[in-house]
Structures are given as structure tokens and as C-alpha cells.
Amino acid sequence: MKKKGFLFFLLFFSVITFCNSQSFTLGLTGQAKNTWLVNTAVLGASVQQEAKPSFGFDGGVTATMYFQQQIDTYFGVGVDVLFGNFKQRYSGRVSNSPTLSTYNSNVNLLFIDLPVYGKMVTRYGAYIEAGVQFSLLVNGAYKSTGGFEASTNVTNKFAPFYYGPLLGVGTDFPLTDDLYFIAGLRFMYGISDLKGVDGQGNDINIPQPNQPDYTGAKTHAASLTLNVGVYYRFDVGEYGKVGQHRR
């Protein structure tokens, strides 16, 4: 699906969903993420490069539209618009170094993330969500220090767009009748190939001399995210207009 087609579909879907909703929420959210670029060939490339735990951050707006209550459970459809980074750190020995010198490097990717998900919430605030995240690449940078010094823009080495399923759990807490604080965890695993570079900045899509063979290996973006935020609830329909646990 092309970017313009996806954005048009998302807008159309949002309008139709809003017209059939009973209430909706609008808020701000921030995310701290444990991030990994999962490529089995790169991760198995011996002592020349070793992936390290990496962390990134997102921030943006979130909106959810809820439908009629069913036995103290509320169902809704949500979408976030987030901007943030996705990192992968590496360390290892410099290739063909007679002194066995080492280096540290990182790949820093900037994305616009668009999670779209269904959400089921109990009247007490505990929720589970499942959906798909679409991510648009804005910029990619590679930098290494130590025995191997390099700094370069690698945006064109990565796919401009990727998507993957997400699953989340969490809870919200009422601050007033309509204002809520929310906290939760979300896991996402990209199923499309992000391509990119390895820990030494080599293009994994083009075989090169003295470079590990990455033929056929795909790069998947995976993250475990801590979400925190606040949102305000607006009534649209007729149900649930009293009581602090209405949605």
C-alpha cells in the first residue's frame, strides 16, 4: 500500500468510526522504548559486531473512539500519531585490524509512527489493545567511535516504510470525571523488511568484499514500549453520561 493511499484510508476510517462512536478521548502520550533491529545474519556475524540493548523515545497525540458498553466492558478503536527515534547499538572488533582494536557504533532512525488498534477496557480502567503499527522513515544516521571512526547518513539504505502487529496492556486512572492518566506496555514486531546497514555501517543489501554474507536476510524492527500519558474524554452519544467510570 502506498503512503498516500494508506493516509487516505486512515482518514476515511477515522471519520466513519467517529460517526458511529458514543464517546471519544484525546490526549498526549510519551513512550520509552527498548529497541532492536533483528537480523539473524547480522546478529550472527561473530566478534566483529555484537548488538547491544538500545533505547529510543516517542511522543505525540492519541485518540480513541468508544462504542456502546457491553457488560461493564467498553470497546473502542484508537490511533496514535507519534514522532521519535529507534536505535540499535553495536560493539565489536574492527575488521582486519592487526591490533584487535574495538569500536562502538549506533544506528539512529527517526520515524513517524501510526499505531492503529482495537481496545477493550473494563469499567475500572484495565485494558488490552491489539492492532498494527505503520512507520514512515524520516531520517537515518550511522555513527561509530573507537578504532573505527565514521559518521554518515544512511536514510537511503533503509526501507522508507514498514509495518507490524502490536499488542498492549495497561490501565488508566481518573484524575477528574473526564481527565485520565494512563500507563501501559506495548510490544511491536515489524514483519516487513527494513533492510539497512550492519554494525560497521555496511549496506546489507549489496554484497561487498571482506563483508559478511547477508544474502536473503531480512531486518525486522522490534520494540517493547512503556507508555504514559493523559487524555480527556468527550461525550458523543447518549449512554453513560453519569458516573466516573463512563467511557
C-alpha positions as MATLAB code, in Angstrom:
seq = 'MKKKGFLFFLLFFSVITFCNSQSFTLGLTGQAKNTWLVNTAVLGASVQQEAKPSFGFDGGVTATMYFQQQIDTYFGVGVDVLFGNFKQRYSGRVSNSPTLSTYNSNVNLLFIDLPVYGKMVTRYGAYIEAGVQFSLLVNGAYKSTGGFEASTNVTNKFAPFYYGPLLGVGTDFPLTDDLYFIAGLRFMYGISDLKGVDGQGNDINIPQPNQPDYTGAKTHAASLTLNVGVYYRFDVGEYGKVGQHRR';
ca = [
       0.000    0.000    0.000;
       1.389    3.413   -0.980;
       1.804    6.137    1.632;
      -0.895    8.423    0.178;
      -3.345    5.546   -0.139;
      -2.766    4.486    3.440;
      -3.210    8.034    4.791;
      -6.455    8.456    2.823;
      -7.749    5.124    4.145;
      -6.831    6.109    7.703;
      -8.694    9.431    7.388;
     -11.779    7.758    5.877;
     -11.757    5.035    8.553;
     -11.475    7.657   11.325;
     -14.435    9.677   10.033;
     -16.691    6.592    9.728;
     -15.695    5.343   13.170;
     -16.300    8.737   14.790;
     -19.782    8.958   13.287;
     -20.693    5.663   14.991;
     -18.989    6.270   18.346;
     -20.580    7.066   21.710;
     -17.618    8.894   23.222;
     -14.006    9.625   22.356;
     -10.798   10.556   24.119;
      -7.993   12.859   23.034;
      -4.659   13.181   24.778;
      -0.880   13.356   24.828;
       1.408   10.359   25.202;
       5.114    9.692   25.646;
       6.972    6.419   25.182;
      10.296    4.988   26.343;
      11.280    2.011   24.151;
      13.677   -0.896   24.269;
      14.500   -1.248   20.547;
      16.112   -3.952   18.417;
      16.933   -4.328   14.721;
      16.550   -8.093   14.378;
      18.577   -9.540   11.506;
      19.787  -13.101   12.064;
      22.753  -12.707    9.707;
      23.979   -9.503   11.368;
      23.422  -10.843   14.876;
      25.453  -13.928   13.958;
      28.399  -12.049   12.439;
      30.912  -13.163   15.146;
      33.095  -10.861   17.253;
      33.247   -8.192   14.557;
      29.879   -6.876   15.732;
      27.593   -7.576   18.640;
      24.186   -5.960   19.122;
      23.698   -4.180   22.448;
      20.491   -3.224   24.310;
      19.244    0.032   22.830;
      16.622    2.603   23.774;
      14.542    5.202   21.972;
      11.723    7.659   22.683;
       8.420    8.669   21.084;
       5.904   11.404   21.756;
       2.682   12.641   20.226;
      -1.099   12.576   20.327;
      -3.511    9.713   20.912;
      -7.237    9.389   20.220;
      -9.698    6.585   20.912;
     -13.365    6.283   19.945;
     -15.568    4.079   22.142;
     -18.785    2.287   21.305;
     -21.689    1.169   23.453;
     -20.882   -0.542   26.737;
     -21.294   -4.335   26.947;
     -21.484   -5.861   30.481;
     -19.090   -3.390   32.106;
     -16.661   -3.696   29.191;
     -16.027   -0.975   26.638;
     -14.812   -1.463   23.076;
     -13.045    1.175   21.051;
     -10.757    1.948   18.136;
      -7.649    4.042   18.687;
      -4.941    5.736   16.645;
      -1.728    7.478   17.715;
       0.416    9.926   15.768;
       3.932    9.745   17.199;
       7.366   11.083   16.329;
      10.518    9.588   17.759;
      13.670    7.583   17.282;
      14.564    3.918   17.028;
      18.126    2.914   17.941;
      20.417   -0.060   17.618;
      23.820   -0.078   19.328;
      26.747   -2.336   18.416;
      30.264   -3.057   19.621;
      32.999   -5.326   18.291;
      36.428   -5.674   16.760;
      37.455   -3.657   13.740;
      37.632   -5.834   10.611;
      41.191   -6.797    9.576;
      42.714   -4.859   12.489;
      46.190   -6.218   13.373;
      45.911   -4.722   16.878;
      42.445   -6.176   17.565;
      41.138   -2.651   18.172;
      37.479   -2.281   19.118;
      34.699    0.154   18.251;
      31.212    1.206   19.396;
      28.530    2.248   16.956;
      24.845    3.059   16.747;
      22.151    3.350   14.117;
      19.645    6.102   14.943;
      16.419    6.132   12.929;
      13.723    8.816   13.121;
      10.164    7.675   12.394;
       6.618    8.948   12.269;
       4.694    6.070   13.875;
       0.974    5.482   13.280;
      -0.382    2.687   15.525;
      -3.993    1.723   14.738;
      -5.610   -0.671   17.210;
      -8.735   -2.077   18.753;
      -9.091   -1.614   22.504;
     -11.121   -3.412   25.180;
     -11.400   -1.650   28.565;
     -13.059   -2.701   31.816;
     -15.053   -0.103   33.750;
     -12.172    0.050   36.244;
      -9.623    1.085   33.622;
      -7.620   -2.081   32.852;
      -7.285   -2.546   29.088;
      -5.868   -4.735   26.339;
      -5.161   -3.492   22.819;
      -4.168   -5.159   19.549;
      -3.573   -3.749   16.093;
      -0.993   -2.734   13.516;
       1.703   -0.056   13.564;
       2.705    1.726   10.360;
       6.011    3.622   10.450;
       7.382    6.179    7.974;
      11.161    6.735    7.960;
      12.215   10.392    8.230;
      15.984   10.082    8.667;
      18.684    7.504    9.402;
      22.186    8.109   10.761;
      25.141    5.836   11.490;
      27.999    6.759   13.835;
      30.921    4.782   15.233;
      33.762    5.645   17.628;
      36.887    3.927   18.882;
      39.177    2.059   16.500;
      36.729    2.698   13.656;
      35.599    6.314   13.232;
      32.668    7.031   10.919;
      29.580    9.230   10.692;
      27.211    9.050    7.750;
      23.605    9.442    6.655;
      22.095    6.026    5.885;
      18.481    7.008    5.181;
      18.578    5.571    1.653;
      19.901    2.221    2.956;
      16.659    1.542    4.850;
      13.152    0.890    3.565;
      11.060    4.105    3.698;
       8.086    2.341    5.284;
       7.453   -0.693    7.489;
       4.556   -2.220    9.415;
       3.963   -4.852   12.052;
       1.451   -6.128   14.627;
       1.295   -4.696   18.135;
      -0.122   -5.910   21.423;
      -0.506   -3.850   24.591;
      -1.850   -3.941   28.147;
      -2.250   -1.255   30.795;
      -4.627    0.766   32.900;
      -5.867    4.307   33.364;
      -6.664    6.303   36.490;
      -9.311    9.053   36.728;
      -7.929   12.407   37.855;
     -11.354   14.045   37.451;
     -14.624   12.800   35.929;
     -13.226   13.420   32.434;
      -9.429   13.674   32.785;
      -7.367   10.460   32.991;
      -3.754    9.385   33.473;
      -2.794    6.257   31.507;
       0.147    3.833   31.758;
       0.865    0.602   29.906;
       3.208   -1.670   27.978;
       3.161   -2.292   24.243;
       5.077   -4.839   22.138;
       5.576   -4.396   18.387;
       7.368   -6.607   15.840;
       7.801   -5.390   12.271;
       7.045   -8.082    9.699;
       8.189   -6.142    6.629;
      11.889   -5.914    5.715;
      13.506   -2.699    6.968;
      16.857   -3.520    5.208;
      19.582   -1.077    6.381;
      23.206   -1.397    7.500;
      25.177   -3.598    9.890;
      27.178   -2.624   12.961;
      30.073   -1.332   10.846;
      27.867    0.692    8.535;
      27.980   -1.775    5.613;
      24.959   -1.893    3.329;
      23.397   -5.305    3.998;
      21.542   -5.208    0.668;
      24.667   -5.159   -1.543;
      27.360   -7.870   -1.124;
      30.841   -6.367   -0.755;
      34.373   -7.807   -0.467;
      35.509   -8.622    3.098;
      31.923   -8.249    4.335;
      29.742  -10.982    5.913;
      27.234  -12.544    3.530;
      23.761  -11.161    4.301;
      22.073  -12.657    1.243;
      18.388  -13.263    1.893;
      18.479  -11.985    5.498;
      15.756   -9.530    6.500;
      15.785   -6.812    9.143;
      12.792   -6.593   11.494;
      12.166   -3.720   13.910;
      11.084   -4.900   17.365;
      10.316   -2.829   20.449;
       8.955   -3.097   23.976;
       7.448    0.232   24.996;
       6.435    1.877   28.257;
       3.551    4.288   27.526;
       2.465    7.113   29.805;
       0.103    9.981   29.094;
      -3.030   11.925   29.868;
      -6.281   12.185   27.962;
      -9.627   13.950   28.147;
     -12.960   12.239   27.413;
     -15.730   13.828   25.338;
     -19.327   12.553   25.126;
     -20.856   11.974   21.717;
     -23.725    9.526   22.250;
     -26.467    9.097   24.818;
     -25.165    6.329   27.099;
     -23.011    6.558   30.202;
     -23.403   10.262   30.917;
     -23.113    9.883   34.684;
     -20.575    8.141   36.886;
     -16.822    8.496   36.884;
     -16.256    5.204   35.055;
     -18.143    6.032   31.884;
     -16.084    5.977   28.670;
];
